Amino acid sequence: MAQAATAPTATGDSSLERLSSRYRGATVEDLEPPAALSVSPSDPISHALMNAFERDYTHLTVVSQENRALLGYLSIPRLKDQLQHGKVQETDAVEQAMTRFRRKGKVYKVITMDTPLEELQGFFEGGADGRTPEDFAVVTDGGRRFVLGVATKEDLEDFLRRRPA
């Protein structure tokens, strides 16, 4: 999960400055993301659904049972669609419905509690590669050893609504 390194452009600088003044130094920690809820690839989908609904989560991280390594995620809206169309059953294992992280040749943006919110918004708008929008971000410690939470675009929008102008 290497952090993307891109040189800022003149347009990017003014956009970043505008976002910086909008967030006024706030970081991901200010979003107060709830602790990540992780499931194992071998857990039944019904178990993952029940946990997500109990906590009103839209995304669950999927971690290895052996070493807690982050393997991917489970999008609950996508899972509901897969269930409705018969692509998976509630008795199937999570691994049948999860989205796996591709590690080879992929640039990852590291999102920590200290990441400025303007960077998080940029991630949502263009992803780690600057071209692919993202709906959520996995928040880790700086060394990417521990999943601390999940931040969504909705979390960022709620933060802006709550914060006085």
Buried (B, 14 or more C-beta within 10 A) or exposed (E): BEEBEEEEEEEEEEBBEEBBEBBEEBBBBBBEBBEBBBBBBEBBBEBBBEBBEEEEBBBBBBBEEEEBEBBBBBBBEBBEEBBEEEEBEEEBBBBBBBEEBEEEEEBBBBBBBEBBBBBBBBBBBBBBEBEEEBEBBBBBEEEBEEBBBBBBBEBBEEBEEEEEE
